[in-house]
Amino acid sequence: MTISFDPNFRFSPNEIITGKWNGAKYRIHRLLGKGANGQVYLVYQGSRPFAMKFGFHAVDLQSEVNVLKAMSRGKPAKEHYLTDIDDYETPSGNVPFYVMKYIEGYSLNEFIHRKQMQWLPVIGYQLLCRLCELHQAGWTFGDLKAQNVMVTPYGQVNLVDFGGSVQQGKSVRQFTEVYDRGYWGAGERSADEAYDLFSFAVLCLQAEDPALLKEAGQLIPQNRTRDWLLTKADRTRVLAEFRPLLKRMLGGSVGSLEAREEWRQLLRASSHRTQLRALTPNGRSGWIRGLFTASAMMLCAVVYMIVSQ
Ligand SMILES: Nc1ncnc2c1ncn2[C@@H]1O[C@H](COP(=O)(O)OP(=O)(O)OP(=O)(O)O)[C@@H](O)[C@H]1O
């Protein structure tokens, strides 16, 4: 019998989880995060780290597994994000879980806080790449928000929590209000590329202006409009060059492949300008200028590597 997992229950460090059907053993290390759908732990199999998600409800966990399986199709086994699906047997019944690649890093908000805002265009590009992969496979991510975007210490971007993902053409079933097109009266809650791109644009605006989430959450329904977001887009600084594209995403008039390509071009052009600025003498004193030049050159090197992949 499969049981619902009690949200207040916690596994202890060093507890061994043995899968009922596949027999794989994992050692619990620590809780990585918890949310509406389940708990995610960092576990080890020998010395290899993995992330293990226990679902509060088998049906929700199953739909996440379906997306992850679809995303792995056609890829070599070593590239699969999903590595095991099983049940954990307890005296009161089975608790379903799945095991995935452990993403060592920070959520988008934490990363920006640590690594500074100039990385935002690079992160944006990689996030668009992840969304394109999903869209090309026929899915919509659905619940795109800063907590569901993980950035590794080397600036690589991954999506986590596919609980809100649905096949294109269906209705979006899990969303977070401020990122939701419907909340802004800007379109249906239907799963399409434009739905994710709208959330992507809001996410970018929020990354530049963290107060946006609170302000937006307090708006009365009549004031929740696309125009309100467009005004915010006009105030972007780090993403100033990306404004027209962000506005088209808010307007639903661009597809994800086109957006990714345009973002790539803009990123490349803005990195050239950063490089020129870093190499041009200015009023900064010696060591400050050295630091500035070094960090600008590192950013440009990363951009070069990413856009030429
Ligand atoms: N593969 C992973 N590697 C590292 N950390 C992860 C991984 N998957 C999830 N996490 C962490 O666990 C947290 C909770 O996971 P997840 O978002 O899947 O749970 P949830 O119950 O579906 O949450 P929500 O209520 O937001 O839908 C994430 O925010 C992230 O910090």
The ligand as a MOL file (V3000), in Angstrom:
LIG
                    3D

  0  0  0     0  0            999 V3000
M  V30 BEGIN CTAB
M  V30 COUNTS 31 33 0 0 0
M  V30 BEGIN ATOM
M  V30 1 N 18.3200 18.0060 -7.7800 0
M  V30 2 C 18.4650 18.8250 -6.7390 0
M  V30 3 N 19.6920 19.1500 -6.2900 0
M  V30 4 C 19.8460 19.9980 -5.2410 0
M  V30 5 N 18.8220 20.5770 -4.5670 0
M  V30 6 C 17.5760 20.2890 -4.9540 0
M  V30 7 C 17.3270 19.3980 -6.0570 0
M  V30 8 N 15.9890 19.2960 -6.2210 0
M  V30 9 C 15.4340 20.0850 -5.2650 0
M  V30 10 N 16.3680 20.6830 -4.5020 0
M  V30 11 C 16.1480 21.6060 -3.3630 0
M  V30 12 O 14.9910 21.2180 -2.6570 0
M  V30 13 C 14.0360 22.2840 -2.6590 0
M  V30 14 C 12.6190 21.6950 -2.6540 0
M  V30 15 O 12.4730 20.8760 -3.8070 0
M  V30 16 P 11.1760 20.9620 -4.7210 0
M  V30 17 O 11.0400 22.3790 -5.1920 0
M  V30 18 O 11.2590 19.8880 -5.7230 0
M  V30 19 O 10.0330 20.6510 -3.6500 0
M  V30 20 P 8.4860 20.9890 -3.7930 0
M  V30 21 O 7.8060 20.3590 -2.6360 0
M  V30 22 O 8.0090 20.5440 -5.1420 0
M  V30 23 O 8.4910 22.5690 -3.6870 0
M  V30 24 P 7.3670 23.6280 -4.1300 0
M  V30 25 O 6.4650 23.8410 -2.9630 0
M  V30 26 O 8.1830 24.8750 -4.4510 0
M  V30 27 O 6.6650 23.0830 -5.3270 0
M  V30 28 C 14.3970 23.1330 -3.8810 0
M  V30 29 O 13.9790 24.4660 -3.7360 0
M  V30 30 C 15.9280 23.0200 -3.8820 0
M  V30 31 O 16.4950 23.9170 -2.9510 0
M  V30 END ATOM
M  V30 BEGIN BOND
M  V30 1 1 1 2
M  V30 2 1 2 3
M  V30 3 2 2 7
M  V30 4 2 3 4
M  V30 5 1 4 5
M  V30 6 2 5 6
M  V30 7 1 6 7
M  V30 8 1 6 10
M  V30 9 1 7 8
M  V30 10 2 8 9
M  V30 11 1 9 10
M  V30 12 1 10 11
M  V30 13 1 11 12
M  V30 14 1 11 30
M  V30 15 1 12 13
M  V30 16 1 13 14
M  V30 17 1 13 28
M  V30 18 1 14 15
M  V30 19 1 15 16
M  V30 20 2 16 17
M  V30 21 1 16 18
M  V30 22 1 16 19
M  V30 23 1 19 20
M  V30 24 2 20 21
M  V30 25 1 20 22
M  V30 26 1 20 23
M  V30 27 1 23 24
M  V30 28 2 24 25
M  V30 29 1 24 26
M  V30 30 1 24 27
M  V30 31 1 28 29
M  V30 32 1 28 30
M  V30 33 1 30 31
M  V30 END BOND
M  V30 END CTAB
M  END
